[in-house]
Amino acid sequence: MKIILASNSPRRKELFKYIIDEFEVHVSEVDESYDPNLKPAEIVTYLSKQKALAVSKRFPNDLIVGSDTIVYIDDEVLEKPRTKEEAYQMLKKLAGRTHKVYTGVTIIYNNQIDSFHSETLVTFHDMSDEEIYDYIETKEPMDKAGAYGIQGYGAKFIKSITGDYFTVVGLPVSLLYQHLKKYL
């Protein structure tokens, strides 16, 4: 049995190494649209399941792990920004406030599907427009849900977190390990 991470995220790959020494990475290439009536936890578990299912079709005898992360504030899902202006609007909305980060994970093995999620509260310090624009110029916000990386330049804007740090980075390491133990 091979263990496969169904993700193109370098952060997830790095975190997965904390749990599994040898694994392969295969990108899922799925449509990431979802029913807008889903709650945030349902969105991330649905998308993580779609990613894992797509890869499991190519590797039906192997263990597959899929994951998805969103930022949620004011009843709005903040995904990856498509433009610098979108990144600015997201960061402006997060500045000086608390939001939730949801990461969903799905494990597929032997036709069994195990989906779960983790959520963490993150509070930002206030940010000036200049700080926001300078941060966007680092390009770090452009490939991250909510337009920030807690593990990078974005760390200086984080006032506090309540919950699992790795959930915010994109893979709840401890929770995933607890679920994986029964397969390893």
Backbone as JSON Lines, residues from 0, in Angstrom:
{"i":0,"aa":"M","n":[0.83,-1.19,0.0],"ca":[0.0,0.0,0.0],"c":[0.88,1.25,0.0]}
{"i":1,"aa":"K","n":[0.56,2.15,-0.92],"ca":[1.21,3.45,-0.93],"c":[0.33,4.43,-0.16]}
{"i":2,"aa":"I","n":[0.96,5.45,0.38],"ca":[0.22,6.54,1.02],"c":[0.37,7.75,0.12]}
{"i":3,"aa":"I","n":[-0.76,8.35,-0.24],"ca":[-0.76,9.45,-1.21],"c":[-1.44,10.67,-0.63]}
{"i":4,"aa":"L","n":[-0.76,11.8,-0.71],"ca":[-1.33,13.09,-0.34],"c":[-1.9,13.72,-1.6]}
{"i":5,"aa":"A","n":[-3.21,13.97,-1.6],"ca":[-3.89,14.53,-2.78],"c":[-3.89,16.05,-2.67]}
{"i":6,"aa":"S","n":[-2.7,16.65,-2.81],"ca":[-2.59,18.1,-2.64],"c":[-1.37,18.63,-3.36]}
{"i":7,"aa":"N","n":[-1.51,19.83,-3.86],"ca":[-0.39,20.51,-4.51],"c":[0.27,21.52,-3.57]}
{"i":8,"aa":"S","n":[-0.23,21.62,-2.35],"ca":[0.24,22.62,-1.39],"c":[1.6,22.23,-0.8]}
{"i":9,"aa":"P","n":[2.6,23.09,-0.96],"ca":[3.9,22.79,-0.34],"c":[3.8,22.78,1.19]}
{"i":10,"aa":"R","n":[2.88,23.56,1.75],"ca":[2.72,23.58,3.21],"c":[2.14,22.25,3.7]}
{"i":11,"aa":"R","n":[1.14,21.73,3.01],"ca":[0.57,20.44,3.42],"c":[1.6,19.32,3.28]}
{"i":12,"aa":"K","n":[2.38,19.37,2.22],"ca":[3.41,18.35,2.02],"c":[4.4,18.37,3.18]}
{"i":13,"aa":"E","n":[4.81,19.56,3.58],"ca":[5.76,19.71,4.69],"c":[5.16,19.18,5.99]}
{"i":14,"aa":"L","n":[3.9,19.52,6.25],"ca":[3.24,19.07,7.48],"c":[3.01,17.56,7.47]}
{"i":15,"aa":"F","n":[2.69,17.0,6.31],"ca":[2.43,15.56,6.21],"c":[3.68,14.76,6.57]}
{"i":16,"aa":"K","n":[4.85,15.34,6.33],"ca":[6.12,14.68,6.68],"c":[6.24,14.47,8.19]}
{"i":17,"aa":"Y","n":[5.54,15.26,8.98],"ca":[5.57,15.08,10.44],"c":[4.88,13.78,10.86]}
{"i":18,"aa":"I","n":[4.03,13.26,9.96],"ca":[3.26,12.06,10.27],"c":[3.78,10.83,9.53]}
{"i":19,"aa":"I","n":[4.08,11.01,8.25],"ca":[4.44,9.9,7.36],"c":[5.81,10.17,6.74]}
{"i":20,"aa":"D","n":[6.71,9.19,6.85],"ca":[8.05,9.36,6.27],"c":[8.03,9.26,4.75]}
{"i":21,"aa":"E","n":[7.36,8.25,4.24],"ca":[7.37,8.02,2.79],"c":[5.95,8.09,2.24]}
{"i":22,"aa":"F","n":[5.76,9.01,1.3],"ca":[4.46,9.15,0.66],"c":[4.66,9.79,-0.7]}
{"i":23,"aa":"E","n":[3.63,9.69,-1.51],"ca":[3.64,10.32,-2.83],"c":[2.64,11.47,-2.82]}
{"i":24,"aa":"V","n":[2.85,12.4,-3.73],"ca":[1.92,13.52,-3.9],"c":[1.32,13.42,-5.29]}
{"i":25,"aa":"H","n":[0.0,13.44,-5.36],"ca":[-0.71,13.45,-6.64],"c":[-1.81,14.5,-6.55]}
{"i":26,"aa":"V","n":[-1.81,15.43,-7.48],"ca":[-2.78,16.52,-7.47],"c":[-4.13,16.0,-7.96]}
{"i":27,"aa":"S","n":[-5.18,16.51,-7.36],"ca":[-6.53,15.99,-7.64],"c":[-7.2,16.61,-8.85]}
{"i":28,"aa":"E","n":[-6.94,17.88,-9.16],"ca":[-7.55,18.54,-10.32],"c":[-9.08,18.42,-10.31]}
{"i":29,"aa":"V","n":[-9.71,18.81,-9.22],"ca":[-11.17,18.75,-9.16],"c":[-11.77,20.16,-9.23]}
{"i":30,"aa":"D","n":[-13.02,20.2,-9.64],"ca":[-13.79,21.44,-9.61],"c":[-14.06,21.76,-8.14]}
{"i":31,"aa":"E","n":[-13.63,22.92,-7.68],"ca":[-13.76,23.26,-6.27],"c":[-15.02,24.07,-5.97]}
{"i":32,"aa":"S","n":[-16.02,23.98,-6.83],"ca":[-17.27,24.66,-6.52],"c":[-18.09,23.78,-5.58]}
{"i":33,"aa":"Y","n":[-19.0,24.4,-4.85],"ca":[-19.8,23.68,-3.86],"c":[-21.14,24.38,-3.71]}
{"i":34,"aa":"D","n":[-22.06,23.69,-3.1],"ca":[-23.4,24.23,-2.82],"c":[-23.25,25.41,-1.85]}
{"i":35,"aa":"P","n":[-23.71,26.6,-2.22],"ca":[-23.55,27.77,-1.35],"c":[-24.34,27.67,-0.04]}
{"i":36,"aa":"N","n":[-25.23,26.7,0.07],"ca":[-26.0,26.52,1.31],"c":[-25.25,25.7,2.36]}
{"i":37,"aa":"L","n":[-24.1,25.14,1.98],"ca":[-23.32,24.36,2.94],"c":[-22.73,25.26,4.01]}
{"i":38,"aa":"K","n":[-22.62,24.72,5.22],"ca":[-21.94,25.42,6.32],"c":[-20.43,25.27,6.11]}
{"i":39,"aa":"P","n":[-19.62,26.14,6.73],"ca":[-18.16,26.08,6.51],"c":[-17.54,24.7,6.74]}
{"i":40,"aa":"A","n":[-17.91,24.03,7.83],"ca":[-17.35,22.7,8.09],"c":[-17.75,21.71,7.0]}
{"i":41,"aa":"E","n":[-18.97,21.86,6.48],"ca":[-19.43,20.98,5.41],"c":[-18.69,21.26,4.1]}
{"i":42,"aa":"I","n":[-18.35,22.52,3.86],"ca":[-17.62,22.9,2.65],"c":[-16.26,22.2,2.62]}
{"i":43,"aa":"V","n":[-15.51,22.33,3.72],"ca":[-14.15,21.77,3.71],"c":[-14.15,20.25,3.72]}
{"i":44,"aa":"T","n":[-15.12,19.63,4.38],"ca":[-15.16,18.17,4.33],"c":[-15.6,17.7,2.94]}
{"i":45,"aa":"Y","n":[-16.54,18.41,2.33],"ca":[-16.97,18.07,0.97],"c":[-15.8,18.18,-0.02]}
{"i":46,"aa":"L","n":[-15.08,19.31,0.03],"ca":[-13.98,19.52,-0.93],"c":[-12.82,18.56,-0.67]}
{"i":47,"aa":"S","n":[-12.52,18.29,0.59],"ca":[-11.44,17.33,0.88],"c":[-11.82,15.94,0.36]}
{"i":48,"aa":"K","n":[-13.1,15.61,0.47],"ca":[-13.58,14.31,-0.02],"c":[-13.5,14.24,-1.54]}
{"i":49,"aa":"Q","n":[-13.88,15.33,-2.23],"ca":[-13.8,15.35,-3.7],"c":[-12.36,15.16,-4.17]}
{"i":50,"aa":"K","n":[-11.42,15.82,-3.49],"ca":[-10.0,15.7,-3.85],"c":[-9.5,14.28,-3.64]}
{"i":51,"aa":"A","n":[-9.84,13.7,-2.49],"ca":[-9.39,12.34,-2.19],"c":[-10.03,11.32,-3.15]}
{"i":52,"aa":"L","n":[-11.31,11.49,-3.44],"ca":[-11.99,10.57,-4.36],"c":[-11.38,10.61,-5.76]}
{"i":53,"aa":"A","n":[-11.05,11.82,-6.23],"ca":[-10.46,11.96,-7.57],"c":[-9.15,11.19,-7.67]}
{"i":54,"aa":"V","n":[-8.32,11.27,-6.65],"ca":[-7.04,10.57,-6.67],"c":[-7.23,9.07,-6.43]}
{"i":55,"aa":"S","n":[-8.2,8.71,-5.59],"ca":[-8.41,7.28,-5.31],"c":[-8.88,6.52,-6.54]}
{"i":56,"aa":"K","n":[-9.48,7.19,-7.5],"ca":[-9.88,6.53,-8.75],"c":[-8.66,6.05,-9.52]}
{"i":57,"aa":"R","n":[-7.56,6.8,-9.42],"ca":[-6.32,6.41,-10.1],"c":[-5.51,5.42,-9.28]}
{"i":58,"aa":"F","n":[-5.7,5.42,-7.96],"ca":[-4.93,4.56,-7.06],"c":[-5.88,3.86,-6.08]}
{"i":59,"aa":"P","n":[-6.72,2.95,-6.59],"ca":[-7.78,2.36,-5.75],"c":[-7.29,1.48,-4.6]}
{"i":60,"aa":"N","n":[-6.06,1.0,-4.66],"ca":[-5.56,0.11,-3.61],"c":[-4.7,0.82,-2.57]}
{"i":61,"aa":"D","n":[-4.61,2.13,-2.69],"ca":[-3.72,2.88,-1.81],"c":[-4.52,3.78,-0.85]}
{"i":62,"aa":"L","n":[-3.83,4.25,0.17],"ca":[-4.45,5.15,1.14],"c":[-4.27,6.58,0.64]}
{"i":63,"aa":"I","n":[-5.37,7.31,0.55],"ca":[-5.37,8.67,0.01],"c":[-5.8,9.65,1.09]}
{"i":64,"aa":"V","n":[-5.11,10.79,1.16],"ca":[-5.49,11.86,2.08],"c":[-5.71,13.13,1.28]}
{"i":65,"aa":"G","n":[-6.91,13.69,1.38],"ca":[-7.24,14.96,0.74],"c":[-7.55,15.99,1.81]}
{"i":66,"aa":"S","n":[-7.34,17.27,1.48],"ca":[-7.56,18.32,2.47],"c":[-7.98,19.62,1.8]}
{"i":67,"aa":"D","n":[-8.71,20.45,2.53],"ca":[-9.1,21.76,2.03],"c":[-9.24,22.72,3.21]}
{"i":68,"aa":"T","n":[-8.89,23.99,2.98],"ca":[-8.94,25.01,4.03],"c":[-9.67,26.25,3.53]}
{"i":69,"aa":"I","n":[-10.5,26.82,4.4],"ca":[-11.13,28.1,4.1],"c":[-11.04,29.01,5.33]}
{"i":70,"aa":"V","n":[-11.17,30.29,5.07],"ca":[-11.28,31.31,6.11],"c":[-12.72,31.8,6.07]}
{"i":71,"aa":"Y","n":[-13.31,32.02,7.25],"ca":[-14.73,32.38,7.32],"c":[-14.93,33.57,8.26]}
{"i":72,"aa":"I","n":[-15.58,34.61,7.74],"ca":[-15.88,35.8,8.53],"c":[-17.13,36.47,7.97]}
{"i":73,"aa":"D","n":[-17.97,37.0,8.84],"ca":[-19.2,37.7,8.42],"c":[-20.05,36.86,7.47]}
{"i":74,"aa":"D","n":[-20.19,35.58,7.76],"ca":[-20.96,34.66,6.9],"c":[-20.44,34.6,5.47]}
{"i":75,"aa":"E","n":[-19.14,34.83,5.31],"ca":[-18.52,34.81,3.98],"c":[-17.29,33.91,3.99]}
{"i":76,"aa":"V","n":[-17.16,33.11,2.95],"ca":[-15.99,32.26,2.78],"c":[-14.92,33.05,2.03]}
{"i":77,"aa":"L","n":[-13.72,33.1,2.6],"ca":[-12.59,33.73,1.92],"c":[-11.67,32.62,1.44]}
{"i":78,"aa":"E","n":[-11.6,32.46,0.14],"ca":[-10.72,31.45,-0.44],"c":[-9.41,32.14,-0.84]}
{"i":79,"aa":"K","n":[-8.72,31.61,-1.83],"ca":[-7.49,32.26,-2.3],"c":[-7.87,33.48,-3.14]}
{"i":80,"aa":"P","n":[-7.2,34.61,-2.92],"ca":[-7.51,35.79,-3.74],"c":[-7.05,35.59,-5.18]}
{"i":81,"aa":"R","n":[-7.83,36.11,-6.11],"ca":[-7.48,36.0,-7.53],"c":[-6.69,37.21,-8.02]}
{"i":82,"aa":"T","n":[-6.82,38.33,-7.3],"ca":[-6.13,39.57,-7.69],"c":[-5.57,40.24,-6.43]}
{"i":83,"aa":"K","n":[-4.69,41.2,-6.64],"ca":[-4.15,41.97,-5.51],"c":[-5.26,42.76,-4.82]}
{"i":84,"aa":"E","n":[-6.2,43.26,-5.6],"ca":[-7.32,44.02,-5.01],"c":[-8.17,43.11,-4.13]}
{"i":85,"aa":"E","n":[-8.41,41.89,-4.58],"ca":[-9.16,40.93,-3.76],"c":[-8.4,40.63,-2.47]}
{"i":86,"aa":"A","n":[-7.08,40.48,-2.56],"ca":[-6.26,40.24,-1.37],"c":[-6.38,41.42,-0.41]}
{"i":87,"aa":"Y","n":[-6.34,42.64,-0.95],"ca":[-6.48,43.84,-0.12],"c":[-7.82,43.83,0.61]}
{"i":88,"aa":"Q","n":[-8.9,43.55,-0.11],"ca":[-10.24,43.55,0.49],"c":[-10.35,42.5,1.6]}
{"i":89,"aa":"M","n":[-9.76,41.34,1.37],"ca":[-9.79,40.28,2.39],"c":[-9.04,40.71,3.65]}
{"i":90,"aa":"L","n":[-7.83,41.22,3.46],"ca":[-7.01,41.62,4.61],"c":[-7.64,42.79,5.35]}
{"i":91,"aa":"K","n":[-8.25,43.71,4.64],"ca":[-8.94,44.85,5.26],"c":[-10.08,44.32,6.14]}
{"i":92,"aa":"K","n":[-10.78,43.32,5.65],"ca":[-11.89,42.73,6.4],"c":[-11.4,42.0,7.66]}
{"i":93,"aa":"L","n":[-10.24,41.36,7.57],"ca":[-9.7,40.59,8.7],"c":[-9.03,41.47,9.76]}
{"i":94,"aa":"A","n":[-8.54,42.64,9.36],"ca":[-7.75,43.51,10.24],"c":[-8.53,43.89,11.5]}
{"i":95,"aa":"G","n":[-7.89,43.66,12.66],"ca":[-8.48,44.04,13.93],"c":[-9.65,43.18,14.38]}
{"i":96,"aa":"R","n":[-9.85,42.04,13.74],"ca":[-11.02,41.21,14.02],"c":[-10.65,39.74,14.19]}
{"i":97,"aa":"T","n":[-11.63,38.97,14.63],"ca":[-11.47,37.52,14.79],"c":[-12.26,36.8,13.71]}
{"i":98,"aa":"H","n":[-11.65,35.77,13.15],"ca":[-12.33,34.95,12.14],"c":[-12.05,33.48,12.45]}
{"i":99,"aa":"K","n":[-12.7,32.59,11.7],"ca":[-12.48,31.15,11.86],"c":[-11.79,30.59,10.64]}
{"i":100,"aa":"V","n":[-10.89,29.65,10.88],"ca":[-10.26,28.89,9.8],"c":[-10.72,27.45,9.95]}
{"i":101,"aa":"Y","n":[-11.22,26.89,8.85],"ca":[-11.68,25.51,8.82],"c":[-10.79,24.72,7.87]}
{"i":102,"aa":"T","n":[-10.31,23.57,8.33],"ca":[-9.61,22.64,7.45],"c":[-10.31,21.29,7.54]}
{"i":103,"aa":"G","n":[-10.69,20.79,6.38],"ca":[-11.32,19.48,6.28],"c":[-10.32,18.48,5.74]}
{"i":104,"aa":"V","n":[-10.43,17.24,6.2],"ca":[-9.54,16.17,5.75],"c":[-10.38,14.93,5.46]}
{"i":105,"aa":"T","n":[-10.02,14.23,4.4],"ca":[-10.66,12.94,4.09],"c":[-9.58,11.9,3.84]}
{"i":106,"aa":"I","n":[-9.75,10.75,4.49],"ca":[-8.89,9.59,4.27],"c":[-9.73,8.54,3.55]}
{"i":107,"aa":"I","n":[-9.2,8.02,2.45],"ca":[-9.88,6.93,1.74],"c":[-8.94,5.73,1.68]}
{"i":108,"aa":"Y","n":[-9.45,4.58,2.13],"ca":[-8.67,3.34,2.05],"c":[-9.63,2.16,2.11]}
{"i":109,"aa":"N","n":[-9.43,1.18,1.24],"ca":[-10.28,-0.02,1.2],"c":[-11.76,0.32,1.12]}
{"i":110,"aa":"N","n":[-12.09,1.26,0.27],"ca":[-13.49,1.69,0.08],"c":[-14.12,2.31,1.32]}
{"i":111,"aa":"Q","n":[-13.32,2.63,2.31],"ca":[-13.82,3.34,3.48],"c":[-13.46,4.82,3.35]}
{"i":112,"aa":"I","n":[-14.4,5.68,3.71],"ca":[-14.18,7.12,3.64],"c":[-14.32,7.69,5.05]}
{"i":113,"aa":"D","n":[-13.27,8.35,5.51],"ca":[-13.24,8.97,6.83],"c":[-13.02,10.47,6.64]}
{"i":114,"aa":"S","n":[-14.07,11.26,6.83],"ca":[-13.96,12.72,6.67],"c":[-14.16,13.4,8.02]}
{"i":115,"aa":"F","n":[-13.36,14.42,8.27],"ca":[-13.44,15.16,9.53],"c":[-12.9,16.56,9.3]}
{"i":116,"aa":"H","n":[-13.06,17.43,10.29],"ca":[-12.56,18.8,10.14],"c":[-12.06,19.33,11.48]}
{"i":117,"aa":"S","n":[-11.33,20.42,11.39],"ca":[-10.83,21.13,12.55],"c":[-11.07,22.62,12.32]}
{"i":118,"aa":"E","n":[-11.36,23.35,13.39],"ca":[-11.54,24.79,13.24],"c":[-10.76,25.54,14.31]}
{"i":119,"aa":"T","n":[-10.24,26.69,13.93],"ca":[-9.41,27.51,14.8],"c":[-9.83,28.96,14.67]}
{"i":120,"aa":"L","n":[-9.88,29.66,15.8],"ca":[-10.16,31.1,15.8],"c":[-8.84,31.86,15.68]}
{"i":121,"aa":"V","n":[-8.81,32.84,14.8],"ca":[-7.61,33.67,14.6],"c":[-8.01,35.13,14.74]}
{"i":122,"aa":"T","n":[-7.26,35.88,15.55],"ca":[-7.51,37.31,15.72],"c":[-6.33,38.09,15.16]}
{"i":123,"aa":"F","n":[-6.63,39.06,14.32],"ca":[-5.63,39.93,13.71],"c":[-5.48,41.22,14.51]}
{"i":124,"aa":"H","n":[-4.29,41.78,14.52],"ca":[-4.09,43.15,14.97],"c":[-4.68,44.07,13.9]}
{"i":125,"aa":"D","n":[-4.88,45.33,14.25],"ca":[-5.23,46.31,13.23],"c":[-4.08,46.4,12.23]}
{"i":126,"aa":"M","n":[-4.4,46.71,10.98],"ca":[-3.38,46.84,9.93],"c":[-3.66,48.12,9.15]}
{"i":127,"aa":"S","n":[-2.61,48.89,8.92],"ca":[-2.76,50.09,8.1],"c":[-2.82,49.68,6.63]}
{"i":128,"aa":"D","n":[-3.32,50.58,5.78],"ca":[-3.33,50.3,4.34],"c":[-1.91,50.05,3.85]}
{"i":129,"aa":"E","n":[-0.96,50.82,4.36],"ca":[0.43,50.65,3.94],"c":[0.95,49.25,4.29]}
{"i":130,"aa":"E","n":[0.62,48.79,5.5],"ca":[1.03,47.43,5.91],"c":[0.4,46.38,5.0]}
{"i":131,"aa":"I","n":[-0.86,46.57,4.67],"ca":[-1.56,45.62,3.8],"c":[-0.91,45.59,2.42]}
{"i":132,"aa":"Y","n":[-0.68,46.77,1.84],"ca":[-0.08,46.81,0.5],"c":[1.34,46.24,0.5]}
{"i":133,"aa":"D","n":[2.12,46.56,1.54],"ca":[3.47,46.01,1.64],"c":[3.43,44.48,1.73]}
{"i":134,"aa":"Y","n":[2.48,43.97,2.5],"ca":[2.35,42.52,2.64],"c":[1.95,41.88,1.31]}
{"i":135,"aa":"I","n":[1.04,42.49,0.6],"ca":[0.62,41.94,-0.7],"c":[1.8,41.91,-1.67]}
{"i":136,"aa":"E","n":[2.69,42.89,-1.58],"ca":[3.86,42.93,-2.46],"c":[4.82,41.76,-2.23]}
{"i":137,"aa":"T","n":[4.74,41.11,-1.07],"ca":[5.58,39.93,-0.83],"c":[5.08,38.73,-1.65]}
{"i":138,"aa":"K","n":[3.88,38.85,-2.2],"ca":[3.21,37.79,-2.98],"c":[2.71,36.62,-2.13]}
{"i":139,"aa":"E","n":[3.05,36.62,-0.85],"ca":[2.62,35.53,0.03],"c":[1.1,35.36,0.08]}
{"i":140,"aa":"P","n":[0.32,36.44,0.1],"ca":[-1.13,36.27,0.23],"c":[-1.81,35.59,-0.96]}
{"i":141,"aa":"M","n":[-1.16,35.55,-2.09],"ca":[-1.85,35.19,-3.33],"c":[-2.2,33.71,-3.48]}
{"i":142,"aa":"D","n":[-1.58,32.83,-2.7],"ca":[-1.94,31.41,-2.85],"c":[-2.47,30.82,-1.54]}
{"i":143,"aa":"K","n":[-3.07,31.7,-0.72],"ca":[-3.54,31.23,0.58],"c":[-4.97,31.68,0.84]}
{"i":144,"aa":"A","n":[-5.75,30.77,1.42],"ca":[-7.12,31.11,1.81],"c":[-7.08,32.29,2.77]}
{"i":145,"aa":"G","n":[-7.93,33.28,2.52],"ca":[-7.97,34.45,3.38],"c":[-6.86,35.44,3.14]}
{"i":146,"aa":"A","n":[-5.98,35.15,2.19],"ca":[-4.9,36.05,1.76],"c":[-3.82,36.27,2.82]}
{"i":147,"aa":"Y","n":[-3.59,35.25,3.67],"ca":[-2.46,35.39,4.6],"c":[-1.86,34.03,4.93]}
{"i":148,"aa":"G","n":[-0.58,34.08,5.29],"ca":[0.12,32.89,5.74],"c":[0.57,33.09,7.18]}
{"i":149,"aa":"I","n":[-0.01,32.35,8.1],"ca":[0.33,32.49,9.52],"c":[1.77,32.06,9.77]}
{"i":150,"aa":"Q","n":[2.3,31.19,8.9],"ca":[3.65,30.65,9.08],"c":[4.71,31.47,8.35]}
{"i":151,"aa":"G","n":[4.32,32.6,7.76],"ca":[5.26,33.42,7.0],"c":[5.21,34.87,7.43]}
{"i":152,"aa":"Y","n":[5.31,35.77,6.45],"ca":[5.28,37.2,6.73],"c":[4.0,37.61,7.46]}
{"i":153,"aa":"G","n":[2.92,36.89,7.22],"ca":[1.64,37.21,7.85],"c":[1.64,37.04,9.36]}
{"i":154,"aa":"A","n":[2.61,36.32,9.9],"ca":[2.66,36.06,11.34],"c":[2.68,37.35,12.16]}
{"i":155,"aa":"K","n":[3.27,38.4,11.62],"ca":[3.39,39.65,12.4],"c":[2.05,40.35,12.63]}
{"i":156,"aa":"F","n":[1.02,39.92,11.91],"ca":[-0.3,40.54,12.07],"c":[-1.23,39.74,12.99]}
{"i":157,"aa":"I","n":[-0.78,38.58,13.44],"ca":[-1.62,37.7,14.25],"c":[-1.53,38.1,15.72]}
{"i":158,"aa":"K","n":[-2.67,38.46,16.28],"ca":[-2.73,38.82,17.7],"c":[-2.84,37.57,18.57]}
{"i":159,"aa":"S","n":[-3.72,36.64,18.16],"ca":[-3.88,35.41,18.94],"c":[-4.56,34.34,18.09]}
{"i":160,"aa":"I","n":[-4.39,33.09,18.53],"ca":[-5.18,32.0,17.95],"c":[-5.73,31.16,19.09]}
{"i":161,"aa":"T","n":[-6.91,30.61,18.87],"ca":[-7.52,29.68,19.81],"c":[-7.83,28.42,19.03]}
{"i":162,"aa":"G","n":[-7.08,27.37,19.32],"ca":[-7.24,26.13,18.58],"c":[-5.9,25.67,18.03]}
{"i":163,"aa":"D","n":[-5.97,24.87,17.0],"ca":[-4.8,24.21,16.44],"c":[-4.11,25.08,15.39]}
{"i":164,"aa":"Y","n":[-2.86,25.42,15.63],"ca":[-2.06,26.23,14.7],"c":[-2.0,25.59,13.31]}
{"i":165,"aa":"F","n":[-1.78,24.27,13.27],"ca":[-1.6,23.59,11.98],"c":[-2.88,23.56,11.14]}
{"i":166,"aa":"T","n":[-4.03,23.7,11.79],"ca":[-5.29,23.84,11.05],"c":[-5.23,25.09,10.18]}
{"i":167,"aa":"V","n":[-4.66,26.16,10.72],"ca":[-4.55,27.42,9.99],"c":[-3.54,27.29,8.84]}
{"i":168,"aa":"V","n":[-2.48,26.55,9.06],"ca":[-1.47,26.35,8.01],"c":[-2.04,25.49,6.88]}
{"i":169,"aa":"G","n":[-2.96,24.56,7.22],"ca":[-3.62,23.79,6.16],"c":[-3.73,22.29,6.37]}
{"i":170,"aa":"L","n":[-3.25,21.78,7.51],"ca":[-3.38,20.35,7.79],"c":[-3.31,20.13,9.3]}
{"i":171,"aa":"P","n":[-4.41,19.73,9.94],"ca":[-4.4,19.52,11.39],"c":[-3.62,18.25,11.74]}
{"i":172,"aa":"V","n":[-2.35,18.4,11.97],"ca":[-1.4,17.28,12.09],"c":[-1.84,16.26,13.15]}
{"i":173,"aa":"S","n":[-2.09,16.71,14.37],"ca":[-2.43,15.79,15.45],"c":[-3.74,15.06,15.19]}
{"i":174,"aa":"L","n":[-4.76,15.78,14.77],"ca":[-6.06,15.16,14.47],"c":[-5.93,14.15,13.33]}
{"i":175,"aa":"L","n":[-5.2,14.51,12.29],"ca":[-4.99,13.59,11.17],"c":[-4.25,12.33,11.64]}
{"i":176,"aa":"Y","n":[-3.23,12.5,12.44],"ca":[-2.48,11.35,12.95],"c":[-3.39,10.4,13.74]}
{"i":177,"aa":"Q","n":[-4.25,10.96,14.58],"ca":[-5.16,10.13,15.37],"c":[-6.07,9.3,14.47]}
{"i":178,"aa":"H","n":[-6.51,9.89,13.36],"ca":[-7.36,9.15,12.41],"c":[-6.56,8.14,11.59]}
{"i":179,"aa":"L","n":[-5.32,8.5,11.25],"ca":[-4.48,7.61,10.42],"c":[-3.98,6.38,11.16]}
{"i":180,"aa":"K","n":[-3.85,6.48,12.47],"ca":[-3.26,5.38,13.25],"c":[-3.92,4.03,12.99]}
{"i":181,"aa":"K","n":[-5.22,4.03,12.77],"ca":[-5.92,2.75,12.57],"c":[-5.58,2.11,11.23]}
{"i":182,"aa":"Y","n":[-4.99,2.87,10.31],"ca":[-4.63,2.33,8.99],"c":[-3.16,1.96,8.88]}
{"i":183,"aa":"L","n":[-2.34,2.5,9.77],"ca":[-0.88,2.34,9.64],"c":[-0.37,1.11,10.38]}
